[in-house]
Every structure is written in structure tokens, then in C-alpha cells.
């Protein structure tokens, strides 16, 4: 089989295509051995492995260019793993001994200590390390079944990672649509989302996210006794159509500060397409949540839900609090970060028991 590469391949395709090319080379060597030996059973197994690699390659080359679907990744790697198991079943004794550390490491990582598959592989590994006795058909079958079982568990854990990542992308998309809707609402009906404040004292100014306004002395009748220096000013006429968008943008800045600190969560163990998507999705989610947190926080201050902050004194103070509320989204999204870490640790660490 010749791997057919297209121009400008996306980076996610490179790893599986390289694995497919490596396995194709091994299959070519096995086919030469079949021609020499005339073993029809081995030929059938090799033909099956070839079909698996063809399926995986077709999925690579026909998948989405930038972001593959979960089903595409599942199809690619399940076929690659099936081909690897087929190759192990027809490998020579020397090749099996050479691959024994790799198989043993995978089985120990994915299976618990009390698993019969794991114990059987450990016994075969000890036997292979202490002598040159041939590998029996029963031992070969045990290795293949243990490898397939470990791959099945690994695939299930990767599947959970992908499902959580897909869910986070959906939530991110919904939150982004919500932000756009609120920004359009504020633009079309600027007085309905009033984000302006009247500093007191003196109470003759209106401060909004996009500017400050002086209120004429006769524009609004005083609500307090004449001796008072404050005025009850209706701030709605002074709002700007871009106030909501400005506060959301300030919240994005605050969220960006927390995203920078989350970069350390993407480390060398997240090099594969499976594992990189989840921390990336969790990081991107912080942006729309931060913008929503900023808008909600300013509205709560406006509604006097925060004692002592019912009247902000300047536009800079409004934007400053919006940045703070945008960064405060971490109080919510850190729960998502914890769930993402738990899902990723399930892939990296062996099960307990």
C-alpha cells in the first residue's frame, strides 16, 4: 500500500499517517515471508491488517481539514490498533520478544493489578526474559487478546476525553451566541441594558462604560430636600449603544489573564490530538464565560446587590471592575478544569486495584 498524501495536510493527520506508513512497511515484510512459507492462515491475517490500514488511511485523507470529528478519530485509531494486533499475531518469536516491553507497559498502564490478562502477560514476559523457549500459540493468543483488551480500555478513556471536549466546545459556542445576542440587544435598545452610574456626591454626573456626562442642574428635579447636594438622575438617556460590547470586551481581557496561567496545563503528555483538545476547549471556554461574568457583575453593581459599590465614580472604574469580574470566572471554570484533569489522568495513569 502506498500512502497518498495531499497537499497542505492538516497537522492532526501527520501522526496517524506516519504510523500507517510504519505498519505498512512491517506488513510488506510479512507478505514476503508468507510468499516464502506459503502459510495461508498468515496470509489471511495480513490481508485483514491491510484492510484495517486502508480504512485508517481513507479516514485520514477524507476527514475535516482543520478539526477532525470524534468519529473520524475513532475510526482511524481503532483500525490502526487492530492492524497492530494482527501483526503481533503473525510476528516471529524474536519480534514478539522485541515488542514484549511495549505490550507489557501498555497492559500495566491500562489494566489493574488483579486483571487476569495482566498477570498472564507478566508471566509470558518473565518467561521470554529468562530463556529462548519458543512462544506457543496459546501464549501468542494471550498476548493478542491482552493487547486488544488494553486498547479497548484506552479507547474508552479517550472517548470520554473527546466527549467532554465536544461538550465544552458546544457550551463555548452557546455562550458566544449569548454574548453576541446581548451585544445586539444593547446596540438596538441601549436603554434596556443600562450600565451607567451616578457618582454620589456630587450626583450631577453620569458615568458610563464609554464616557462621562455632565448633567445640567435643571434637567432632573431634585428628589432630595433642596439642602442636599445630590440629584436623582435618570441615567438611561446617557447610555451608549456600545456600552454592553465594551463591558464584554473588558471581561475578555480579564479572562485572558486566567487563560495565560492555564497554559501550563497543556504539557508534553497532551501531544496527541485526543489529549490536546480537552485542555484547549477548557481554556477557550474561559473567554465567553469571562465576558458574561463581567456583564453580570456590572449589572449586579447597578442593582445594588454588592454593598458599597452601588455607584461607581468613573468610566475607568466600571471597566476595571469588568476586568476583575472577567478574571473571576475562574471561580466557576476551575470546576471544568478539575474535571478535565481527572479525564486526562485516567488516560495517563493505570487504574487502581
C-alpha positions in Angstrom: 0.0 0.0 0.0 1.3 3.4 -0.9 0.3 6.3 1.3 -1.3 9.0 -0.8 -0.7 12.4 0.8 -2.4 15.5 -0.3 -1.0 19.0 -0.4 -1.3 21.1 2.8 -2.3 18.3 5.1 -3.5 19.4 8.5 -1.2 18.6 11.4 -3.6 16.2 13.0 -3.2 13.8 10.1 0.6 13.6 10.2 0.8 11.3 13.3 -1.7 8.6 12.1 -0.3 8.7 8.6 3.2 8.1 9.9 2.0 5.2 12.0 0.2 3.7 9.0 3.4 4.0 6.9 5.4 2.2 9.5 2.9 -0.6 9.8 2.7 -0.8 6.1 6.4 -1.5 6.0 6.1 -4.2 8.5 3.2 -5.7 6.5 5.3 -5.7 3.4 8.0 -7.7 5.2 5.4 -10.2 6.5 4.0 -10.6 2.9 7.4 -11.6 1.7 7.6 -14.2 4.5 4.2 -15.5 3.5 5.3 -15.9 -0.1 8.3 -17.9 1.1 6.4 -20.1 3.6 3.1 -20.5 1.8 1.1 -20.1 5.1 -2.5 -19.3 4.1 -3.5 -18.5 7.7 -0.8 -15.9 7.9 -1.9 -14.5 4.5 -5.5 -14.1 5.7 -4.3 -12.2 8.8 -2.1 -10.0 6.8 -4.9 -9.2 4.4 -7.1 -8.3 7.3 -4.4 -6.0 8.7 -4.1 -4.4 5.2 -7.8 -3.6 5.1 -7.6 -2.0 8.5 -4.7 0.2 7.4 -6.6 1.1 4.2 -9.7 2.1 6.3 -7.5 4.2 8.6 -5.7 6.0 5.7 -9.0 6.7 3.9 -10.4 8.3 7.1 -7.3 10.4 7.4 -7.4 11.7 3.9 -11.2 12.3 3.8 -11.6 13.8 7.3 -12.1 17.5 8.0 -9.0 19.6 7.2 -8.7 21.6 10.4 -10.6 19.9 13.1 -11.5 16.2 12.8 -14.7 14.8 14.1 -14.7 12.4 17.0 -16.0 9.6 14.8 -13.1 10.1 12.4 -10.5 9.8 15.1 -12.3 6.7 16.5 -12.2 5.1 13.0 -8.6 5.9 12.4 -7.1 4.7 15.7 -9.3 1.7 16.1 -8.2 0.4 12.7 -4.6 1.2 13.4 -4.7 -0.7 16.7 -6.5 -3.7 15.1 -3.7 -3.8 12.5 -1.1 -3.8 15.2 -2.8 -6.7 17.0 -2.9 -8.6 13.7 0.8 -8.0 13.1 1.5 -9.3 16.6 -0.4 -12.4 16.0 1.8 -13.3 13.0 5.1 -12.0 14.3 8.1 -14.3 14.8 9.3 -15.3 18.3 12.1 -12.8 18.1 9.8 -10.0 17.1 7.4 -10.8 20.0 10.3 -10.7 22.4 11.3 -7.3 21.0 7.8 -6.0 21.4 7.2 -7.6 24.8 8.3 -4.4 26.8 5.9 -2.3 24.8 3.0 -4.7 25.2 3.7 -5.1 28.9 3.9 -1.4 29.5 0.6 -0.8 27.8 -1.1 -3.6 29.7 0.2 -2.4 33.0 -0.9 1.1 32.3 -4.5 0.2 31.3 -5.3 -2.9 33.4 -5.5 -3.2 37.1 -3.1 -5.5 39.1 -5.8 -8.1 39.7 -6.6 -8.4 35.9 -6.0 -12.0 34.6 -4.9 -10.6 31.3 -2.2 -8.5 33.0 -1.0 -11.4 35.1 -0.8 -13.7 32.1 1.2 -11.1 30.1 3.6 -10.6 33.0 4.2 -14.4 33.2 4.9 -14.6 29.5 7.2 -11.6 29.8 9.2 -13.3 32.6 9.5 -16.5 30.6 10.7 -14.5 27.5 13.2 -12.7 29.5 14.8 -15.8 31.2 15.2 -18.0 28.2 14.9 -18.7 24.4 12.0 -21.0 24.5 9.6 -20.6 21.6 6.4 -18.7 22.1 3.5 -21.1 22.0 0.3 -20.5 20.0 -1.6 -20.2 23.4 0.9 -17.5 24.6 0.7 -15.7 21.3 -3.1 -15.6 21.5 -3.0 -14.5 25.1 -0.7 -11.5 24.2 -3.0 -10.5 21.3 -6.2 -10.7 23.5 -4.5 -8.7 26.3 -3.3 -6.1 23.8 -6.8 -5.8 22.3 -8.3 -5.6 25.8 -5.9 -2.8 26.8 -6.6 -1.0 23.6 -10.3 -1.2 24.2 -9.9 0.3 27.7 -7.6 3.0 26.3 -10.2 3.8 23.6 -12.9 4.1 26.1 -10.9 6.6 28.1 -10.0 8.6 25.0 -13.7 8.5 24.1 -14.6 10.1 27.4 -12.0 12.8 26.8 -13.3 13.5 23.4 -17.0 13.7 24.6 -16.0 16.1 27.4 -14.1 18.2 24.9 -17.0 18.2 22.4 -19.4 19.2 25.2 -17.1 22.1 26.2 -17.0 23.3 22.6 -20.8 23.3 22.4 -21.1 25.3 25.7 -18.5 27.7 24.3 -20.5 28.2 21.1 -23.7 28.7 23.1 -22.1 31.2 25.4 -20.6 33.1 22.4 -24.0 33.3 20.8 -25.4 34.6 24.0 -22.7 37.3 24.1 -23.5 38.3 20.6 -27.2 38.4 21.4 -26.7 40.6 24.4 -24.4 42.9 22.4 -27.0 43.3 19.7 -29.7 43.8 22.3 -27.6 46.6 23.9 -27.0 48.1 20.5 -30.6 48.1 19.4 -32.2 49.1 22.7 -29.4 50.8 24.6 -31.7 52.0 27.5 -32.8 48.5 28.4 -29.3 47.4 29.5 -28.4 50.5 31.4 -24.8 50.2 32.6 -24.4 53.8 33.7 -23.9 55.2 37.3 -24.4 58.4 39.1 -21.4 59.1 41.4 -22.6 60.5 44.8 -21.6 63.0 45.9 -22.0 65.3 43.9 -24.6 63.4 41.8 -24.5 65.8 38.9 -22.6 63.4 36.6 -23.4 60.2 34.8 -20.5 57.8 34.1 -20.9 55.0 31.5 -18.5 52.4 30.1 -18.0 54.6 27.0 -17.8 58.1 28.6 -18.8 60.5 31.3 -21.5 63.1 31.1 -22.3 66.3 33.0 -26.0 66.7 33.9 -27.5 70.2 33.7 -28.8 71.4 37.0 -32.4 71.8 35.7 -32.5 68.5 33.7 -34.0 66.5 36.5 -35.8 67.8 39.5 -34.1 67.0 42.8 -35.6 64.1 44.6 -34.0 65.1 48.0 -34.5 68.2 50.0 -33.1 71.4 48.5 -30.2 71.5 51.0 -28.9 68.2 49.6 -26.1 68.3 47.0 -27.2 65.1 45.3 -29.6 64.6 42.5 -31.6 61.5 41.5 -30.6 61.4 37.8 -32.2 59.1 35.2 -29.1 57.5 33.6 -30.9 55.7 30.7 -30.7 58.7 28.3 -26.9 58.8 28.6 -26.3 55.2 27.7 -24.3 54.3 24.6 -25.2 51.6 22.1 -21.7 50.1 22.6 -21.7 50.0 26.4 -22.6 46.3 26.6 -20.0 45.4 24.0 -17.4 47.5 25.8 -18.0 45.7 29.1 -17.9 42.3 27.4 -14.6 43.2 25.8 -13.2 44.2 29.2 -14.4 40.9 30.6 -12.5 39.1 27.8 -9.3 40.9 28.9 -9.8 39.7 32.4 -10.5 36.1 31.2 -7.3 36.3 29.0 -5.3 36.8 32.2 -6.5 33.5 33.6 -6.1 31.7 30.3 -2.4 32.6 30.3 -2.0 30.9 33.7 -3.7 27.8 32.4 -1.2 27.2 29.6 0.9 25.1 32.0 -1.8 22.5 31.9 -1.0 21.8 28.3 2.2 19.8 28.7 4.1 17.0 26.9 1.5 14.4 27.8 -1.1 16.3 25.7 0.8 15.9 22.4 -1.8 13.8 20.8 -4.9 15.1 19.1 -7.0 13.2 21.7 -5.5 14.9 24.8 -4.7 18.4 23.4 -8.3 19.1 22.5 -9.7 18.9 26.1 -7.4 21.5 27.8 -7.7 23.7 24.8 -11.5 23.6 25.0 -11.4 24.3 28.7 -9.1 27.3 28.1 -11.3 28.7 25.3 -14.4 28.4 27.4 -13.0 31.0 29.8 -13.3 33.8 27.3 -17.1 33.8 26.8 -17.7 33.0 30.4 -15.4 35.9 31.4 -17.3 38.3 29.2 -20.7 37.1 30.6 -19.3 37.3 34.2 -18.2 40.9 33.5 -21.6 41.9 32.2 -23.4 40.2 35.0 -21.1 41.7 37.6 -21.7 45.3 36.4 -25.4 44.7 36.3 -25.3 43.4 39.9 -23.5 46.5 41.0 -26.0 48.6 39.1 -28.8 46.8 41.0 -27.0 47.5 44.4 -26.5 43.8 45.0 -22.9 44.5 46.0 -22.8 46.6 49.2 -20.7 49.7 48.9 -20.5 49.5 45.1 -23.9 50.8 44.1 -22.3 53.9 42.5 -19.1 53.8 40.6 -17.2 57.0 40.1 -15.7 56.9 36.6 -15.7 55.0 33.3 -12.3 53.6 34.2 -13.7 52.2 37.4 -16.5 50.5 35.5 -14.1 48.9 33.1 -11.7 48.0 35.9 -14.5 46.1 37.7 -15.4 44.4 34.4 -11.9 43.1 34.1 -12.0 41.9 37.7 -15.3 40.1 37.1 -13.9 38.7 33.8 -11.0 37.2 35.7 -13.3 36.0 38.5 -14.9 33.5 36.0 -12.1 31.2 37.2 -14.2 30.5 40.3 -16.6 28.7 38.0 -14.4 27.3 35.3 -11.9 25.8 37.7 -14.5 23.1 38.2 -14.3 22.4 34.5 -10.5 22.4 34.8 -10.7 19.8 37.5 -13.0 17.5 35.5 -10.7 17.8 32.5 -7.6 16.9 34.6 -9.5 13.9 36.0 -10.4 12.7 32.5 -6.8 13.2 31.3 -5.3 11.5 34.3 -7.5 8.5 33.6 -5.7 8.1 30.2 -2.2 8.6 31.6 -2.4 6.6 34.9 -3.1 2.9 35.5 -6.3 2.1 37.2 -6.3 1.3 40.9 -6.9 -2.1 42.3 
